[in-house]
Amino acid sequence: MIGTDRLYLFCAVNYFAQGMAGIVYEPLNYRLKDGLKLSAGQTAVFVAWMTAPFLIKPLFGLLADLLPRRRARLAAGAAVGAAGWLALAAAPVPGYGLLLALLILVNCSVAFCDVTCDGVMVEKGKLAGKTGTYQAVQIGTLYATLLLTGVGGGWLAARVDVRAVFALAAVFPLLVAGSAFLVKAAPAAPAPAAVPGALRGLVRSRRFWALCLMIFLWNFYPFLGTAQFYFQSETLHMGPLYIGLLSTLGGAAGVAGAAFFGSTVRRWGTERFLRAGVLVSAATGLLYLLYRGSVSAALLTVFFGALGVVFRLALMDLAARSCPKGAEATAFAVYMAVFNFAALASNAAGGRIYDLLREGFAPGPAGAYRAAAALILTGSLCTLSCWWLLPAALGSALPERRSLPSAAGLLAAKARCDELPSSAS
């Protein structure tokens, strides 16, 4: 059994490594924009293909549920990621095709290691009634890395060749490989026959589809991502260091939001966070219309950095607690794939629509602002539409965290878990 402290450390190490890989993102954006001369729409397409492995996370999750030896799987998956980064660093001038192929390989590694970590979190977190607090550690750590990768990525983009940045990124998968020793090895292979039945029951439920649609709509905000980067760099004339500083500010705010959620969710309950979060996020999303300069950009980044993390964690907690026993890694990976698909679709649509609208409107900053405003309004409407999905997404099976099992019952459940083959990893 993974002790509580070790599970927190396991989650933190994995998400620290994932987050620190983000140090390549800003240098990569400039490589695509200035090196390969891609437009916002073309960059969005590249990012869509690059992040495609996150859409097939359920397949990785299925492997995690069916196969034993989670330590070996985690270490091997991390080694693939390190090899991919080193290959990118060794390529003299990686062109479009090679750059994309190796980044897809790297993201396959990240996705596989991520579902392994999440499977452990869901399996053990449901026993202890701590899925929310474990996820607060995960997401809080992820946003804490932005304190380094934000300004650090901007500094590297301005001063260091992108191949050196790729070499630096190869260090972080080694941390994931090391974290494998914090995970108890499964004593035997799980029963494969139980997994399909658990998944069939999940996909037949109305709650599953309502929650998936809600996750998609909340994450579909096409202004954020590639369109925002081009608006920042070309219209507002922000440099790499300032764009990196915004990421750092967002990271600090995200850490605060994760800490707030982790410290209050057991007392307030996930349902209360979700009901308040939908209305507040939809209304305040219109504040992005004030995104007109460096000061407003900084203030909005801090505000939405905290608010967005709180609501995201509430959705993730609801998803974790709805995963069926025996297929935790697969089910949670399905929900996370919806998160990723929404982000991918939002980014691709935002980049393409931003190009089209900017060309159709008046040239110059005025046309760019109108294009951005259209994307902002679309995102706020999508967030508001989540309100009508809440009753079905919450369902009747959402236990509040105030109703935790007794100490004796929890110890007995843990003992039974230790005696069974561990299926989530």
FINU-892616 format. One record per residue (C-alpha): residue number from 1; residue in one letter; x, y, z. Coordinates in nm, 4 decimals. Layout:
<pts>
PT   resi   resn       east      north         up
PT    NUM      A          X          Y          Z
...
</pts>
This chain:
<pts>
PT   resi   resn       east      north         up
PT      1      M     0.0000     0.0000     0.0000
PT      2      I     0.1311     0.3425    -0.0844
PT      3      G     0.1412     0.5509     0.2296
PT      4      T    -0.0307     0.8869     0.2242
PT      5      D     0.2936     1.0849     0.2223
PT      6      R     0.4404     0.8705    -0.0536
PT      7      L     0.1305     0.9115    -0.2686
PT      8      Y     0.1450     1.2881    -0.2357
PT      9      L     0.5125     1.2748    -0.3309
PT     10      F     0.4444     1.0414    -0.6236
PT     11      C     0.1792     1.2776    -0.7615
PT     12      A     0.3959     1.5835    -0.7060
PT     13      V     0.7049     1.4377    -0.8764
PT     14      N     0.5104     1.3227    -1.1820
PT     15      Y     0.3328     1.6530    -1.2320
PT     16      F     0.6492     1.8517    -1.1642
PT     17      A     0.8198     1.6623    -1.4458
PT     18      Q     0.5228     1.7131    -1.6776
PT     19      G     0.5069     2.0830    -1.5993
PT     20      M     0.8768     2.1470    -1.6393
PT     21      A     0.8606     2.0077    -1.9930
PT     22      G     0.6611     2.3231    -2.0642
PT     23      I     0.9860     2.5155    -2.0700
PT     24      V     1.0056     2.4282    -2.4403
PT     25      Y     0.6651     2.5711    -2.5346
PT     26      E     0.7505     2.9373    -2.5824
PT     27      P     1.0783     2.8672    -2.7666
PT     28      L     0.8820     2.6203    -2.9802
PT     29      N     0.6135     2.8810    -3.0566
PT     30      Y     0.8781     3.1196    -3.1837
PT     31      R     1.0421     2.8385    -3.3812
PT     32      L     0.7093     2.7758    -3.5553
PT     33      K     0.6236     3.1432    -3.6013
PT     34      D     0.9616     3.2906    -3.6973
PT     35      G     1.1653     2.9861    -3.8016
PT     36      L     0.9086     2.7918    -4.0044
PT     37      K     0.7023     3.1068    -4.0887
PT     38      L     0.3709     2.9489    -3.9872
PT     39      S     0.0550     3.1559    -3.9445
PT     40      A    -0.1677     3.1334    -3.6359
PT     41      G    -0.3897     2.8794    -3.8102
PT     42      Q    -0.0950     2.6706    -3.9314
PT     43      T     0.0621     2.6753    -3.5871
PT     44      A    -0.2666     2.5605    -3.4359
PT     45      V    -0.2737     2.2670    -3.6798
PT     46      F     0.0829     2.1735    -3.5838
PT     47      V    -0.0069     2.1847    -3.2141
PT     48      A    -0.3165     1.9743    -3.2832
PT     49      W    -0.1098     1.6980    -3.4419
PT     50      M     0.1609     1.7307    -3.1790
PT     51      T    -0.0843     1.6811    -2.8937
PT     52      A    -0.2877     1.4072    -3.0649
PT     53      P    -0.1495     1.1378    -2.8277
PT     54      F    -0.3497     1.2953    -2.5460
PT     55      L    -0.6678     1.2069    -2.7348
PT     56      I    -0.5866     0.8367    -2.7154
PT     57      K    -0.5122     0.8374    -2.3427
PT     58      P    -0.7957     0.5854    -2.2885
PT     59      L    -0.5902     0.3290    -2.4823
PT     60      F    -0.2940     0.3944    -2.2545
PT     61      G    -0.5300     0.3739    -1.9583
PT     62      L    -0.6572     0.0371    -2.0777
PT     63      L    -0.3008    -0.0917    -2.0805
PT     64      A    -0.2552     0.0430    -1.7290
PT     65      D    -0.5665    -0.1420    -1.6091
PT     66      L    -0.4865    -0.4727    -1.7806
PT     67      L    -0.1113    -0.5136    -1.7451
PT     68      P     0.0934    -0.5741    -1.4284
PT     69      R     0.4386    -0.4380    -1.3413
PT     70      R     0.3452    -0.0727    -1.3203
PT     71      R     0.6976     0.0216    -1.2065
PT     72      A     0.8551    -0.1177    -1.5226
PT     73      R     0.5879     0.0417    -1.7435
PT     74      L     0.6343     0.3834    -1.5858
PT     75      A     1.0138     0.3713    -1.6160
PT     76      A     1.0012     0.2497    -1.9766
PT     77      G     0.7484     0.5150    -2.0763
PT     78      A     0.9622     0.7886    -1.9236
PT     79      A     1.2727     0.6578    -2.1020
PT     80      V     1.0950     0.6937    -2.4368
PT     81      G     1.0243     1.0585    -2.3586
PT     82      A     1.3852     1.1307    -2.2653
PT     83      A     1.5032     0.9655    -2.5879
PT     84      G     1.2634     1.1787    -2.7926
PT     85      W     1.3900     1.5045    -2.6426
PT     86      L     1.7528     1.4009    -2.6989
PT     87      A     1.6775     1.3132    -3.0617
PT     88      L     1.5313     1.6611    -3.1121
PT     89      A     1.8391     1.8164    -2.9539
PT     90      A     2.0693     1.6132    -3.1797
PT     91      A     1.8932     1.7076    -3.5053
PT     92      P     2.0921     1.9949    -3.6673
PT     93      V     1.7897     2.1983    -3.7801
PT     94      P     1.4696     1.9990    -3.7249
PT     95      G     1.2244     2.0763    -4.0020
PT     96      Y     0.8458     2.0546    -3.9888
PT     97      G     0.8174     1.6771    -4.0377
PT     98      L     1.0933     1.5624    -3.8045
PT     99      L     0.9981     1.8179    -3.5408
PT    100      L     0.6369     1.7017    -3.5451
PT    101      A     0.7178     1.3292    -3.5437
PT    102      L     0.9516     1.3502    -3.2451
PT    103      L     0.7154     1.5752    -3.0485
PT    104      I     0.4362     1.3223    -3.1064
PT    105      L     0.6665     1.0526    -2.9662
PT    106      V     0.7447     1.2670    -2.6632
PT    107      N     0.3767     1.3325    -2.5986
PT    108      C     0.3001     0.9604    -2.6250
PT    109      S     0.5438     0.9159    -2.3386
PT    110      V     0.3860     1.1973    -2.1372
PT    111      A     0.0335     1.0641    -2.1930
PT    112      F     0.1300     0.7108    -2.0924
PT    113      C     0.3056     0.8214    -1.7734
PT    114      D     0.0176     1.0551    -1.6927
PT    115      V    -0.2487     0.7831    -1.7019
PT    116      T    -0.0265     0.5647    -1.4861
PT    117      C    -0.0041     0.8367    -1.2226
PT    118      D    -0.3758     0.9200    -1.2469
PT    119      G    -0.4770     0.5560    -1.2165
PT    120      V    -0.2898     0.5272    -0.8872
PT    121      M    -0.4440     0.8552    -0.7682
PT    122      V    -0.8015     0.7465    -0.8445
PT    123      E    -0.7614     0.3957    -0.7026
PT    124      K    -0.6096     0.5079    -0.3727
PT    125      G    -0.7901     0.8417    -0.3540
PT    126      K    -1.1372     0.6871    -0.3724
PT    127      L    -1.0518     0.4583    -0.0813
PT    128      A    -0.9455     0.7493     0.1371
PT    129      G    -1.2024     0.9993     0.0070
PT    130      K    -0.9166     1.2240    -0.1041
PT    131      T    -0.9366     1.2388    -0.4822
PT    132      G    -0.9866     1.6138    -0.4587
PT    133      T    -0.6878     1.6780    -0.2343
PT    134      Y    -0.4605     1.4462    -0.4322
PT    135      Q    -0.5588     1.6265    -0.7522
PT    136      A    -0.5042     1.9619    -0.5834
PT    137      V    -0.1443     1.8498    -0.5216
PT    138      Q    -0.1110     1.7393    -0.8838
PT    139      I    -0.2516     2.0557    -1.0400
PT    140      G    -0.0926     2.2821    -0.7803
PT    141      T     0.2467     2.1319    -0.8627
PT    142      L     0.1775     2.1656    -1.2346
PT    143      Y     0.1007     2.5353    -1.1982
PT    144      A     0.3952     2.5857    -0.9642
PT    145      T     0.6237     2.4823    -1.2490
PT    146      L     0.4935     2.7811    -1.4455
PT    147      L     0.6812     2.9996    -1.1993
PT    148      L     0.9950     2.8599    -1.3614
PT    149      T     0.8864     2.7737    -1.7142
PT    150      G     0.7066     3.1041    -1.7763
PT    151      V     0.9873     3.3546    -1.7364
PT    152      G     1.2427     3.0785    -1.7966
PT    153      G     1.0852     2.9839    -2.1285
PT    154      G     1.0711     3.3486    -2.2333
PT    155      W     1.4368     3.3993    -2.1415
PT    156      L     1.5379     3.0850    -2.3286
PT    157      A     1.3301     3.1848    -2.6332
PT    158      A     1.5150     3.5153    -2.6511
PT    159      R     1.8690     3.3911    -2.5852
PT    160      V     1.9148     3.0150    -2.6356
PT    161      D     1.8918     2.7895    -2.9393
PT    162      V     1.5834     2.5705    -2.9267
PT    163      R     1.7953     2.2531    -2.9546
PT    164      A     1.9563     2.3326    -2.6179
PT    165      V     1.6087     2.3708    -2.4695
PT    166      F     1.5152     2.0262    -2.6024
PT    167      A     1.8247     1.8815    -2.4335
PT    168      L     1.7229     2.0406    -2.1042
PT    169      A     1.3747     1.8910    -2.1326
PT    170      A     1.5245     1.5407    -2.1531
PT    171      V     1.6171     1.5613    -1.7838
PT    172      F     1.2598     1.5697    -1.6559
PT    173      P     1.1373     1.2274    -1.7736
PT    174      L     1.4158     1.0808    -1.5609
PT    175      L     1.2319     1.2132    -1.2545
PT    176      V     0.9228     1.0215    -1.3644
PT    177      A     1.1289     0.7051    -1.3985
PT    178      G     1.2602     0.7572    -1.0469
PT    179      S     0.9101     0.8056    -0.9065
PT    180      A     0.8294     0.4482    -1.0106
PT    181      F     0.9988     0.3326    -0.6903
PT    182      L     0.7298     0.5141    -0.4906
PT    183      V     0.4634     0.2840    -0.6405
PT    184      K     0.3922    -0.0589    -0.5000
PT    185      A     0.4393    -0.3257    -0.7629
PT    186      A     0.1190    -0.5136    -0.8478
PT    187      P     0.1496    -0.8686    -0.7104
PT    188      A    -0.0415    -1.0253    -0.9992
PT    189      A    -0.2202    -0.9311    -1.3180
PT    190      P    -0.5759    -0.8017    -1.2679
PT    191      A    -0.8757    -0.9891    -1.4029
PT    192      P    -0.9176    -0.8573    -1.7588
PT    193      A    -1.2828    -0.9655    -1.7781
PT    194      A    -1.3861    -0.7103    -1.5148
PT    195      V    -1.2628    -0.4106    -1.7118
PT    196      P    -1.4985    -0.4267    -2.0154
PT    197      G    -1.8016    -0.4730    -1.7917
PT    198      A    -1.7107    -0.1746    -1.5779
PT    199      L    -1.6586     0.0407    -1.8849
PT    200      R    -1.9856    -0.0709    -2.0457
PT    201      G    -2.1729     0.0344    -1.7343
PT    202      L    -1.9992     0.3707    -1.7413
PT    203      V    -2.0718     0.4590    -2.1052
PT    204      R    -2.4365     0.3518    -2.0706
PT    205      S    -2.5001     0.6062    -1.7972
PT    206      R    -2.6568     0.9428    -1.8730
PT    207      R    -2.4266     1.1021    -1.6191
PT    208      F    -2.1153     0.9979    -1.8130
PT    209      W    -2.2261     1.1717    -2.1326
PT    210      A    -2.3464     1.4822    -1.9493
PT    211      L    -2.0147     1.5122    -1.7678
PT    212      C    -1.8170     1.4615    -2.0909
PT    213      L    -2.0162     1.7328    -2.2679
PT    214      M    -1.9781     1.9654    -1.9723
PT    215      I    -1.6009     1.9117    -1.9661
PT    216      F    -1.5819     1.9830    -2.3386
PT    217      L    -1.7861     2.3023    -2.3260
PT    218      W    -1.6048     2.4415    -2.0249
PT    219      N    -1.2668     2.3874    -2.1945
PT    220      F    -1.3769     2.5270    -2.5316
PT    221      Y    -1.2525     2.8874    -2.5083
PT    222      P    -1.1001     2.9589    -2.8513
PT    223      F    -0.9332     3.2875    -2.7578
PT    224      L    -0.6905     3.1089    -2.5261
PT    225      G    -0.3886     2.9383    -2.6797
PT    226      T    -0.2503     3.0124    -3.0256
PT    227      A    -0.4881     3.3011    -3.1017
PT    228      Q    -0.3954     3.4686    -2.7739
PT    229      F    -0.0227     3.4239    -2.8426
PT    230      Y    -0.0504     3.5908    -3.1857
PT    231      F    -0.2694     3.8673    -3.0382
PT    232      Q    -0.0104     3.9253    -2.7665
PT    233      S     0.2966     3.9232    -2.9902
PT    234      E     0.1654     4.0907    -3.3065
PT    235      T    -0.1095     4.3275    -3.1871
PT    236      L    -0.0083     4.4144    -2.8318
PT    237      H     0.3662     4.3875    -2.9200
PT    238      M     0.4574     4.1891    -2.6095
PT    239      G     0.8060     4.0393    -2.6127
PT    240      P     0.9089     3.6850    -2.5175
PT    241      L     1.0064     3.7817    -2.1633
PT    242      Y     0.6755     3.9516    -2.0881
PT    243      I     0.4719     3.6666    -2.2361
PT    244      G     0.6793     3.4348    -2.0203
PT    245      L     0.6117     3.6576    -1.7177
PT    246      L     0.2388     3.6231    -1.7813
PT    247      S     0.2776     3.2449    -1.7686
PT    248      T     0.4618     3.2788    -1.4390
PT    249      L     0.1870     3.4989    -1.2960
PT    250      G    -0.0711     3.2474    -1.4127
PT    251      G     0.1259     2.9714    -1.2456
PT    252      A     0.1378     3.1536    -0.9130
PT    253      A    -0.2353     3.2198    -0.9298
PT    254      G    -0.2975     2.8552    -1.0199
PT    255      V    -0.1030     2.7379    -0.7157
PT    256      A    -0.3177     2.9647    -0.4973
PT    257      G    -0.6351     2.8297    -0.6581
PT    258      A    -0.5255     2.4685    -0.6086
PT    259      A    -0.4365     2.5362    -0.2438
PT    260      F    -0.7754     2.6975    -0.1854
PT    261      F    -0.9615     2.4069    -0.3432
PT    262      G    -0.7571     2.1426    -0.1630
PT    263      S    -0.8109     2.3048     0.1759
PT    264      T    -1.1858     2.3647     0.1413
PT    265      V    -1.3329     2.0906    -0.0807
PT    266      R    -1.3804     1.8441     0.2050
PT    267      R    -1.5799     2.1070     0.3928
PT    268      W    -1.7743     2.2753     0.1125
PT    269      G    -1.8241     1.9861    -0.1285
PT    270      T    -1.7625     1.9520    -0.5010
PT    271      E    -2.1225     2.0299    -0.5988
PT    272      R    -2.1079     2.3762    -0.4432
PT    273      F    -1.7857     2.4564    -0.6276
PT    274      L    -1.9346     2.3471    -0.9592
PT    275      R    -2.2602     2.5404    -0.9248
PT    276      A    -2.0819     2.8601    -0.8314
PT    277      G    -1.8012     2.8040    -1.0783
PT    278      V    -2.0161     2.7811    -1.3903
PT    279      L    -2.1988     3.1085    -1.3276
PT    280      V    -1.8938     3.3012    -1.2095
PT    281      S    -1.6728     3.1768    -1.4948
PT    282      A    -1.9333     3.2543    -1.7618
PT    283      A    -1.9931     3.6063    -1.6316
PT    284      T    -1.6329     3.7007    -1.5676
PT    285      G    -1.5136     3.5467    -1.8948
PT    286      L    -1.6320     3.8650    -2.0638
PT    287      L    -1.3557     4.0500    -1.8800
PT    288      Y    -1.1212     3.9197    -2.1490
PT    289      L    -1.2728     4.1949    -2.3656
PT    290      L    -1.0540     4.4297    -2.1585
PT    291      Y    -0.7387     4.2445    -2.2699
PT    292      R    -0.5855     4.5517    -2.4314
PT    293      G    -0.2361     4.5976    -2.2876
PT    294      S     0.0311     4.4723    -2.0510
PT    295      V    -0.1420     4.5778    -1.7279
PT    296      S    -0.4826     4.4361    -1.8150
PT    297      A    -0.3189     4.1186    -1.9439
PT    298      A    -0.1365     4.0693    -1.6134
PT    299      L    -0.4453     4.1330    -1.3994
PT    300      L    -0.6660     3.9028    -1.6060
PT    301      T    -0.4005     3.6312    -1.6092
PT    302      V    -0.3864     3.6305    -1.2292
PT    303      F    -0.7636     3.6372    -1.1856
PT    304      F    -0.8414     3.3598    -1.4330
PT    305      G    -0.5352     3.1627    -1.3294
PT    306      A    -0.6865     3.1123    -0.9836
PT    307      L    -1.0519     3.0851    -1.0852
PT    308      G    -0.9862     2.8435    -1.3709
PT    309      V    -0.7893     2.6022    -1.1531
PT    310      V    -1.0600     2.5877    -0.8858
PT    311      F    -1.3306     2.4982    -1.1360
PT    312      R    -1.1076     2.2578    -1.3265
PT    313      L    -1.0250     2.0724    -1.0062
PT    314      A    -1.3933     2.0471    -0.9198
PT    315      L    -1.4634     1.8900    -1.2598
PT    316      M    -1.1684     1.6544    -1.2264
PT    317      D    -1.2771     1.5519    -0.8781
PT    318      L    -1.6261     1.4742    -1.0046
PT    319      A    -1.4740     1.2713    -1.2885
PT    320      A    -1.2456     1.0755    -1.0538
PT    321      R    -1.5298     0.9893    -0.8186
PT    322      S    -1.7451     0.8596    -1.1028
PT    323      C    -1.4833     0.6091    -1.2252
PT    324      P    -1.5935     0.2443    -1.1853
PT    325      K    -1.3876     0.0118    -0.9699
PT    326      G    -1.1454    -0.2050    -1.1634
PT    327      A    -1.1172     0.0355    -1.4588
PT    328      E    -1.0043     0.3523    -1.2830
PT    329      A    -0.7129     0.4323    -1.5151
PT    330      T    -0.9172     0.3802    -1.8324
PT    331      A    -1.2249     0.5696    -1.7134
PT    332      F    -1.0297     0.8657    -1.5806
PT    333      A    -0.8223     0.8703    -1.8986
PT    334      V    -1.1465     0.8942    -2.0989
PT    335      Y    -1.2476     1.2038    -1.9049
PT    336      M    -0.9020     1.3541    -1.9395
PT    337      A    -0.9088     1.2785    -2.3135
PT    338      V    -1.2233     1.4916    -2.3332
PT    339      F    -1.0360     1.7714    -2.1544
PT    340      N    -0.7537     1.7385    -2.4062
PT    341      F    -0.9798     1.7084    -2.7101
PT    342      A    -1.1647     2.0237    -2.6058
PT    343      A    -0.8378     2.2121    -2.5613
PT    344      L    -0.7101     2.0853    -2.8961
PT    345      A    -1.0314     2.1698    -3.0810
PT    346      S    -1.0528     2.5078    -2.9094
PT    347      N    -0.6937     2.5934    -2.9977
PT    348      A    -0.7235     2.4770    -3.3595
PT    349      A    -1.0553     2.6533    -3.4144
PT    350      G    -0.9330     2.9659    -3.2385
PT    351      G    -0.6181     2.9954    -3.4488
PT    352      R    -0.8011     2.9378    -3.7758
PT    353      I    -1.0968     3.1653    -3.6974
PT    354      Y    -0.8641     3.4358    -3.5695
PT    355      D    -0.6817     3.4354    -3.9058
PT    356      L    -1.0077     3.4484    -4.1026
PT    357      L    -1.1711     3.7195    -3.8935
PT    358      R    -0.8606     3.9336    -3.8818
PT    359      E    -0.8442     3.9252    -4.2607
PT    360      G    -1.2157     3.9992    -4.2923
PT    361      F    -1.2234     4.2912    -4.0502
PT    362      A    -1.0400     4.6209    -4.0895
PT    363      P    -0.6621     4.5785    -4.1044
PT    364      G    -0.4451     4.6609    -3.8064
PT    365      P    -0.5098     4.6415    -3.4314
PT    366      A    -0.8824     4.7193    -3.4639
PT    367      G    -0.9478     4.4129    -3.6785
PT    368      A    -0.7357     4.1926    -3.4527
PT    369      Y    -0.9267     4.3107    -3.1461
PT    370      R    -1.2620     4.2387    -3.3105
PT    371      A    -1.1440     3.8911    -3.4042
PT    372      A    -1.0321     3.8311    -3.0456
PT    373      A    -1.3636     3.9651    -2.9115
PT    374      A    -1.5605     3.7187    -3.1256
PT    375      L    -1.3559     3.4314    -2.9839
PT    376      I    -1.4034     3.5588    -2.6277
PT    377      L    -1.7823     3.5795    -2.6664
PT    378      T    -1.7912     3.2270    -2.8086
PT    379      G    -1.5956     3.0920    -2.5125
PT    380      S    -1.8175     3.2630    -2.2556
PT    381      L    -2.1332     3.1238    -2.4173
PT    382      C    -1.9872     2.7728    -2.4087
PT    383      T    -1.9099     2.8111    -2.0391
PT    384      L    -2.2602     2.9375    -1.9636
PT    385      S    -2.4167     2.6394    -2.1412
PT    386      C    -2.2595     2.4122    -1.8771
PT    387      W    -2.5261     2.5301    -1.6303
PT    388      W    -2.7978     2.3227    -1.7964
PT    389      L    -2.5788     2.0116    -1.7868
PT    390      L    -2.5001     2.0336    -1.4165
PT    391      P    -2.7973     1.8325    -1.2795
PT    392      A    -2.7277     1.5349    -1.5070
PT    393      A    -2.3496     1.5567    -1.4578
PT    394      L    -2.3792     1.5605    -1.0811
PT    395      G    -2.6222     1.2690    -1.0796
PT    396      S    -2.7415     1.1104    -0.7586
PT    397      A    -2.4244     0.9171    -0.6829
PT    398      L    -2.2041     1.2100    -0.5806
PT    399      P    -2.1235     1.1594    -0.2121
PT    400      E    -2.0277     1.4743    -0.0277
PT    401      R    -1.6894     1.4666     0.1405
PT    402      R    -1.8447     1.5305     0.4799
PT    403      S    -1.9753     1.1705     0.4693
PT    404      L    -1.6424     0.9928     0.4974
PT    405      P    -1.6266     0.6337     0.6222
PT    406      S    -1.5327     0.5620     0.9802
PT    407      A    -1.1689     0.5055     1.0676
PT    408      A    -1.2283     0.1356     1.1258
PT    409      G    -1.4140     0.0987     0.7965
PT    410      L    -1.1427     0.2851     0.6080
PT    411      L    -0.8704     0.0658     0.7540
PT    412      A    -1.0645    -0.2442     0.6597
PT    413      A    -1.1126    -0.1190     0.3038
PT    414      K    -0.7430    -0.0438     0.2770
PT    415      A    -0.6576    -0.3898     0.4010
PT    416      R    -0.8834    -0.5482     0.1404
PT    417      C    -0.7215    -0.3332    -0.1278
PT    418      D    -0.3767    -0.4536    -0.0240
PT    419      E    -0.4878    -0.8139    -0.0624
PT    420      L    -0.6189    -0.7656    -0.4157
PT    421      P    -0.4168    -0.7229    -0.7366
PT    422      S    -0.3733    -0.3518    -0.8017
PT    423      S    -0.5367    -0.2695    -1.1347
PT    424      A    -0.4907     0.1047    -1.1646
PT    425      S    -0.1567     0.2529    -1.2307
</pts>
